Amino acid sequence: MKRIRLFFFMLMIAVGACNMANGQKDLALNRPYTLSVPPNYQNTAPGDDRTVLTNGVFTSGYFWANKQTAGWIKVNKVAIEIDLGKSVDFNQVTFNTGRREVAQAYYPTNVFVFVSDDKSSYQYIGDVVASPDNVSGDYKVQNFILKTGTVHARYVKLVAIVQGVLLFCDEIQVFNTGGSAPAKMAFSKIPVDDQVDDLLNKDASGKAVAARGMQYQAAMGPVGKTGRVASGADFAMQLKQQLGTDFTVNFFNAWDGLNAVYKPVKRSSDNVTVRTVINGHSYVGFIVTNLSQRKANYTIDAKSDQRTGALVIYTAPFLTSHMNYQQTADPLQVADEQLNLDPGESRLFLAEMTGKGVGNGKNTITVSDGKTSQTVTVSLSVANIRFDESKFALNTSVWAYLNYPMLNTRKTAAVKDLYEHHINTAAIPAAALGDLAHTSGSNLSQYLSAFGNYKPRTLLLNINFLSQENLGYCKKNDFMSDDWKADFKTWFQNLSKIITQSGWNMQNVYLYPYDEIAEENADKLLAFAKWAKSAIPGVKLYMTVGKLSKDKIGQLSQYMDIMQIHEDVMPAVTPVADKYWMYATKGNAELLSPYSYYRLMSWKAFSNGYTGVGFWAYADSKDPSFNNILKTRYFAASTNYAAVYVDGNNIVSSRRWEGFMMGVEDYELLQLYAKKVGVAKAKALAMSVAGTPGDASLADAARDKIITALSE
């Protein structure tokens, strides 16, 4: 008993020590707080909890498997406002959080701290996690500390900017460790959200400049006797001495990763040859670098051979991601004839060629600074093979819900863009299906009418049985009761009429009852599938397979017409011909490889006998300022999945989106190649490309080989 009392005595001493700094008590201990977003991560504190962040208890054991930790998933930012009870002096704020990179758990990008006396005007005092320790890595719990001059306030508001998809915190503390008297407070009436946006833009810009400076340093080393950090002008001067020119134009693989600081070399050739087919595409990248000591203006003049192909030049400016402020050359904007570059700055361009007529043609691109010019030639060879947009073999789904914020005012542009990128499958959201037994079905008719002349051949009706509201499509009868089944049949019949009248064949329409079904719902889907297949003539069923046991996959496979398998699950299943598709769902999409993630998806599908591919998602950006990303050049969201950007009413492509489209065309060519040389040889070629994702030249080389073989 004495040992037990001693244990608890020592525990109380330890807890008390955690709530002291320089002998001062935690001013936030057991104080009430409000949240802009309730905790929503399972296994951590419940959504209605408002105690764990200030109760003085630090989590023991695994950080995000404990009710003493607050956790959030798929949110952009979380504001936490603590009421200290009265205005007091303090000079230290802490934020205890955790990371584990392989689980997509990172420390927050920022935790901005604001203080107030009245909750209407606030003063910014600093960023708790602005620390050298704020880096990704293995599992670690870190208590970040903001030390500031003494302030005097009642309310402490922390705005955490989520990095990745997860945010965790188990304790926030406020201390007055002594020292100077409080400075005069400068509260601002500017809303905190606006102040946060301004801070994010400044922070992103500053860190992007700092990162570029480090890259200059890595490229050329310290400058001069003082060893100062290299600048763009220093970089340009060194390269000009080596290359003897004021600017360079270098060919660059269109799908390779690119650092903001690019070190050009002397161009070994002024000509590159590419091959494609009629209605097929090919891309050549080139980089212009300013090696002068001044900001320079260039003109870009492109001339194409209209007989063989159409030529469009795109520029790929750098954007800054919230993920450690990494930079990525991703969006593809139609290039102006004028280009401005700072000393040492480079800009990536992509020349897109679309095959129009059989034969060989030459396209020239001339870059001039007004004094000298450099010309490169892209020779295009178009084979006598034709792609038919309506007959691509590969099924493609990118969950382009037209009611999503990025698309709901850009439906016309989106459906055209999807069609031109060979997307032949459309998932229809539950909101567009409606209670068709008791309405005219106008919502669905209106939704389908948006496709106009760009109809996808396949529709997936996402009825989403996880939603209790959606379970009652027809009448409020119990799911799978006799009355519910009768209602559902009527609903499906009415729905079928509307879809048929809108121009689709019901042979290409699939019910999509659950998305990434969980194990506990598998039996419900199985019961529904058995009944639907026996009771509704011609009904077809589709499902996505995420985390599901092999046994359940096997049972459901008997009734599903299409099973789209997550790439992580693929090794555990044996694909069934014409039934299995694959898909991927990685976030922070702006940083994903146009080649290994997007283009090679189709090569993996062919290698493994899958007949469909997809990814989440065409236009799902969690950044509420997605309309301005191309202006601010900054992703502020916690997680971005979108493959495209927006500019006014227009859809703006990306290197990733074009890479995915090229993969669809690659699959078509592999199908034709298999007919000529045999499936085994075609699969071996596909595997050699898919198995070496680090070499972005292999797909184009294999494509050239296929086109040459098909032309013989």
N, C-alpha and C positions, 0 to 999 in steps of 0.2 A: 504493500500500500504506500509506504514511504517513497518507493521508486516511482510509482505512478504520479504521486503529488509532485515529486521533483521534476518529472517529465513535463507536466503541464506548467509548472512554474517556469521552466526553461523555455517552453514554447511561447509563453506570454512575454517573456523578455525578448525573444527573437522577433515576435510580431511587433512589439513596441518599438524595437530598434529600426524596423523597416519603415515605421511611421515617424521617424525623427531625422532631421538633418542639422548637423552642428548643434545638437541639443534642442532644436526647435521642433514643435509639433506640426504635423501635417494639417494645414488650414482647411483642406478639403475633406478631411476624414469624416465619413458618415453624413456629408452634406448632400442635399438633393440635387439632381441634375435632370436636364431634358435632353432628348435625342431627336435629331431630324429624321432618322431612320431607325426603327426598332431592330434589335439583333434578330437575325434570321438564319443563323447557321446551326444545324442540328448538333446535338451533344454539348453545346455551350449554353450560356444563360438563356432563359426563355424570353420571348419577345416583349413581355410586359415587365421585365425586371428593370429596376432603376436604382439598384444598390451596389452591384458588384464592382463598379468602377471607382467607388469611393469608400468601400467598406474596410480598407486597410489590409485585406487578405490577398496575398500573392499566390498564384496558382502553383500547386505542387503536382508533379506528374506531367503527362503530355498536355501541352498548352491548350490545344483546341479540342480536347476531349474531357473538358472539365466545366462544371456549372459555375465556377468562379471566374470564368473568362467570358467576355462578350464577343460574339463573332458575327461577321457579316459576309455575305456572298453575293456577287454580281451587283454591286452598288458603286456609284462613282465617287461619292464622298459622304462623310458622316460628320455632322456637327454635334458637339457635346457641350452643353452649357451648364456650368456648375455655379450654384448660388452659395457664396461663402457666408451668407447671413447678414453681413454688414461690410462696409468698406474697410479694408485693412491694407497694411503694407506687406508686400512680398516681392521676392526677386528670383524665384526658382519654380519651374513647372516641369513635371516628369510625365512620361508616357511609356508604360511597359507593354511591349508587343513582341511578336514572334515571327519567325520565317522558316520556310523549308522550300527551296526552289523547285525540287522535283514534284511537289504537291501544288505548285503555282501559288504558294504563300510567300509573300514578300513583306518587308517592312513598308509602311506607307511612303509614298513619294514625298509628301509634305505633311506636317501637322502644324498649321498656322494657328497662332494663339492671339486672341483679341481679348481686351478687358473693357469693362463698362461699369458705370454706376447706376444706370437706369434702363438698360436693355434696349435703348433706342439709338444711342451713339456709342461708337467703339473706337478703341485705339489698338493698332497692331503692335505687338511687342516682340515677335520673333517666331522662328520655325523650330519646334522641338527636335525634329529628326534631321536637321541640317548638320550632319556629322559624318566624318570619315567612316564611321561604323555602319552607315546606312548603305550596305551592299548586299547583293543576293548571295546565297550559299546554302550550306547544309543547315539542319535544324539548329536553331538557336533562339533563346529568349533574351531580349535586350531592353534595358531600362534607359531610354533616352532622356537627357536632361537639358532644359533650356535655362541658362543663367543670364539674367538681364539686370539692368539697373533697377533700383527699387521703384515699384509702381504702387499706386493706391487705388483700389477698386473693389467692387463687391462681386461682380460676375466675371467668370473666366470662361471664354468660349474657344474651344479647340475645333478646328475644321481639318479633319483627316482626309487627305486625297489618296484614294486607294490605288495601289499598284498591283496589277494582275486582277485576279477575281476574288481575293480574300483579304479580310482585315480582322485582326484580333487585338484585344487589349484587355488586361485584367485589373489595371490600377492606374489612376491618375492622381498625382499629388501636387500640392502647392505649399511652398515653404517661404519663410522669411529668415534667411540665414544671417541677418544683420548686415551692417555696413552703412552706406550713405542714406540720407533722407530721400524721400520720394521726389522725383522731378515733377514739374508741373505737367499735368496730364493734357493731352491734345486729342480729345475725343472727336470723332468725325461722324457726321450724319450720313455719309455715303454708306449704303447697305453693305453688310458684310460680304454677301455673295459677289457684289461688284468689286469689292476690294480683293477678294480671293482671286477672281478672274484676272485682275491686273497683276497680282503677285505671281500667278502661274505663268503668265506671258513673259514677265520680266525674268522669272527664274529659268524658264525654258530657254529664253534667248541668251541669258548669261551663261548657262551651262553648255549650250551648243557652241558658243564662242570659245569657252574654256576647253571643250573637247576638241575643237578644231585646232586650238593652240597646241594641245598635247600631241595631236597627230602630226602637225608641222614639226614639232620637236622630235618625234619618233622618226620622221622621214629624213631629217637633216642634222639633228643633234644641236647642242648649245651653240649660240651665236656669239662671236667675238670673245675678247678676253674676259669679259664679265660673266659670260655664260648665260646671258639673258634668254628668256623663252622666245623661240622663233615666231615670226609673223608671216603673213601671206606674202608680203613684199620680200622678206628674206628668202622664202622658199622660191619665189619667182626668179629672184636674182641668181640663185644657185643653179636653177634649172636652165636659165637662159645661157649661162656660161657653158653648160654642158651641151645644150642642143643648138645654140646659136640662132634662135628665132624668138620673136615677140609673142608668139602663140603656137599651140600645137593642135592638131586634129588627129586623134587616135581611134582606130577601130576598137570596139569593146563588146564582149559577149552580152547580148541583150538581157540575159537571165541571171548573170553573175551578181553577187553582192558587191557593193561599192561604198568605200569610205568617203566622208566629206572631203578629205584631202587625198587627191589622186596624183600619183607621181608618173607623169608621162614619159615615154621613151621615144627614141627616133623611130618613125614609122617605117616598117620594113617593106610595105607594099602600099600602093595607092589604089589597089583594086581588090574587091572581094566578090566571089561568085556564090549565089544562092539558088536553090531550086524550090519550085512549088508546083501546084497543079491549078487547073482552072477553078476559080472560086476559093482556092486555098490561099494561105498567108505565109509570109516569111518576114523576119525581122532582123535588122542589122543595127547594132548599137555603135555610136561614136561619141567621143568626148572632146569638147573644146576646152582648152586650158589657157588662161592669161598668164604669160610669163613676163609681162612688162611691169614697170614700176608705177603705173597709173591705172585708174579705172578705165577700161576700154570698151568701146562699142563695136560690135561686129554685125555684118549683114550675112544672112544665110540664104543662098539661092539654090533651090532644088529643081532639077529638070528630069522628067521621066519619059520613057519610051511608052507612049500610050497604046501601042499595038499589043504589047505583051502584058502590061500590068499598070495598076494605079499606085501612085506613090504618095504617102502622107508622112510628114515629119512631125514627131511629137517631142516635147521636152519633158524631162523627168526631174522636177525640182526636189530638193531635200525637204522632208518634214521631220519634226522632232516628236518622238513618242514620249509619253509619260513614263515608260519603262526605262528608268535610269537615264532618261533624256537621250536615248539612242537616236541616231539620224538614219533616215532611209530615203533613197531616191525611188519613189513609188508611183505617184500620180502621173498620168500621161495627158498633158495638155497640148493641144495643137500649137505648134511652135510659131511664134511671130518671125518676121523676116529680120527683126532687130534683136540683138542680144547684148546685155551689159554684164561685165564680169569685173570683180575686184582683183587686185594683184594676187596671183597664186590660186585664184578660184577656178573650179572646173564645173562644167555642166554636161550632164548626160542627155543624149538624144537617141530616139529610136526611129529608124526609117522602116515604115510598114509598107510592104508590097503585097498587093492582091492580084493573083493571076487572072488575066482576062482573055489572052489569046495564046495559042501554042507558038513557041519559038523562043528566040534569044533576043534580049534587049539590054540597053545600057542606061543606067540612071546615074546622074552626076549630082554631087553636093559640093558647093563652093562656099567657103567661109573666108570673109575679107575683113580686115581692120581699117580699110581705106588706103593703106600703103602697100600691103602685100596680100596675096590670097593663096589659099591652099584648096585643092580639089581632090576629092576621093570619088571613085567610081564603084557602083554596085551593079554587077552584071546579073541579070535575072534570067533564069532558064525555066520556062513553063512547059511541063509535060502534057501530053494528050490524054489527060485523066481529068475527070470532072467530078467535083463535089456537088451533091444535090442536097440542099438545106433540109428538105423534108425526109431524107432517107438515111441520115447518119445512123450507123449501127449502134453506137453507144448511147445508152439512156443517161440523161443528165438532169440532176435536180439540185437546186441551190436555195430552196425555200425562200423564193422572192415574193413574200407576202406584199401585195400591192397596197394594203392598208397600213403598212409600217410608216413611221414618220418620214423616213428618207424618201419614200415613194408615193405617198398618198396624194401629193400635188404634182407628181411627175410620172404618172402612169403611162402616158403615151410614149415618153422617152424611154422608160424602163422596159416596156414590152418589146420595143424595137431593138433595144440594146441586147436583151436576152436572146431574141431570135438570131441576131447577127453573131452572137457568141455560141450558137449551136445548143441552146438550152431548150430541150424538147419536153420537159416535164414541169408542171406547175402544181405546187401544193396550194390548195384552197383553204383559207383559214375558217375556223368554226364560225366566226362572226358573220361570214358571208353566206353560210348555209341556212341558218334560221330555222324557225318552227314552220316548216313548209306544209304541214297538214292544216294549218289554220291561217296562212297568209298567202299572198299571191306569188311569193318567191321573188319579189322584185329585187331584193338585195343580191341574190345570186345572179339573176339576169344582168343586173347592172355591173356586178363584179366581172362576169365573163365577157361582157361587151367591151371592156377595156382592152382586151387582146386584139380586137379588130382584125386586121389581115395577118397578124403575127401569132396565130394560134399554136400553142404547144400541142403535140399529139397526145400527151398523156396528162390526166388530171388525178391528183391525190386529194381525196376529200377528208381533211383533218377534223374529224368529228369529236375527237378528244374526250374520251370517256372518263378521264380523270376529273373533269369538271362536273360537279353535281348539276349545275345549270344545264350543261350540254346533254346529260343523261336524259333530261326531260324534253327532248326535241318535240315530241308529239303531245302527250298528255302527261300529267304528273302521276304516272304509274310506276311501280317498283321495277327496277332494271331486271330484264329477262323474265318478267311475269308474262302470262298469256296476253293480258291487255297491252303491255308494253310492246310485245312482239308484233301484235296486230297494228299498233300505231306506227311502229318502225317500218313495217312493210309499206303502209300507206305513204309515209314520209319518203321512203326511197323511190316509190313509184312516181310521186309528184316531182321529186328532185330529178329523176331520170328524164322526165318530159322536158323540163327546163333545159337540161344539159344538151339533150338531143336537138331541141329547137334552136339552141345557140350554136350548133354546128359540130358537135363532137359525137363520136361513135362510142357507145357505152362499153364496147370491148376494150377501150383504152381508159376506162375510169375505174378507180380503185377506192374502196373505203379504207380509211386510215384511222383506226379507232384509238390507238395509243401511240405516243411518241416516246421512244426509248423506254419501253415498258419495264417496270420493276418486277422482281420475282414474285412479290405478293399479289400482283395483278395478273400474272400469267394465266392462272386458271380461269379468271373472268373472261379474258380474251379467247381462251380455248373454247369455253362454253359458247360464247357469242359466235365464234368462227364455225363451230360444228353446226349450230342452228342456222346461221345465215346461208351456209353452203347447201343445206338441205331444203330451206324454206324460200329462198329468194333466187329464182332462176337467173343464171348468168352473172351473179354478183362476184366481184373480184376483191381480194383483200391484200393490203400492203401493211408492212410494219418496219420500224427501225429497231435494230438490235444493239443495245449498249451492254450493260452489265446484266447478263442473263445466263443461267446455267446451261450447260450443253444438253442436258436432258430436256429442259423446257424448249430450247431451240429446236430439238428434234421433233418434239410433239407438235409444236406450232407449224413447223415446216410442212406437215401433211395438209394443212388447210390454207396456208398463205400462198398467194400467187407471186408476190415479190417480197423478199426479205433484204432490206438494206443494212449491211453489217458494218458496225464501226470498225475502223482500221485496227484498233487495239484488240478486237475480238477475233479478227480474221484467222490468226494462227490456230484457234481452237475449233474451227468449223471446216467442213468439207463442202465447197460450193456445189450447188445443183445447177445444171445447165439452164440458162435463160430465166433463172429465178433469183439469183443472188447479185445484188449490187453492193458497192462499198461507199463509205463516207467518212469524213473527218470533221473535227469540231474544235480545233485549236483557236484560242483567243489571241489578243494582241496581234491581229492579223497583219497590220501594217508592217510588222517586222518579220513575217514569215517569208520563206524563199519562194520567189516566182517559179523557180525550177523544181526543187526537191519536194516541196509541199503541193504546189498547184499543178504543174505540168506533169510530173511523174505519177500523179494519181492514176491517170489513164494507162500508163505503162504497167503499173502494179496490177490494175484491174485485168488487163490482157494476160499478163503473166500468170495470174491466179484463176483465170476462167470466169471472171465476173463480167457482167454485161451492162453495168451501170455504175456511175460515180456521182459524187456530190460532196458538198461541204456546207457547213453552217457558217455564214449565210451571205447571200448576195448583198443585202443592204441592212444589216443589223449593227448599227453603231450605238454604243451606250453614251456617246458624247453628245450632250444636249446642244452643243454649238457646232454640230456637224455641217451646218450651212456655211460656216466661216472657216473651216479647216484649210481650204486652199488659199485663204487670205492671211490667216494667222500663222500658217505652217506649223500648227501645234495640235497634237492629240491630247486632250485633257481627260479623256474618259478612262475609267478603270479597265474596261475591256472593250476592244473593238473587234468585231467579226467581219465587217463589211469588206467586200472586194472592190467596191467602187466609191467614188466621191460625187458630190453634187456641186453645181455652180448655177445659181438661178434655177431655171426650169430644166437644166441639162444634166445628164448623167456623164460623169467624167471617168474614164477607164483608169486602169492601173497596170503596172507590169505584171502583177499577180493575176489579174483578170485575163490579160492577153495570154499569159502562160497557161492558164487553165484551158482556154480556147484552143491553143496549139496542141495541148494534150488530146483533146477530142479529135482533132484532125489526125494526129499521130495514130490514134486507135483505128480510125477509118483506114489509114494506109496499112496498118498492121493486118487488118482483116483481108485487104486485097492481096497483101504479100503472102498471107497464109494460104490463100487459094492458089497462088502461083508456085510456091516452094514447099508447101506443107505446113501444118499447124506446129509441128515440133520445132522446125527451124525458126518460124516466126516467134514462137514463145522463147526460144533460146536467145534470140536477138533482143526481145523485150526484157528478159531477165538480166542481160548484160548491161542494159541501160539503167533499169530500175535498181539494180544491185550496186551501182556506183553513183550515188546521189551527189557526191561532192564534185563531180566533173560535169559542169553545165554545157559542155560542148558535145556530149555523147548523143543526146536526143537528135540534134540537128544533123550530126554525122550519120546516124542510123536512118534518119528520114531521107537524106540524100541517097543513101544506099538503096533504100526501098524504091524511091522514085526512079532511080536508074534501072533497077531490076524490072520494074513494071513497064518501063519504056522499051525494053528490049524485045 
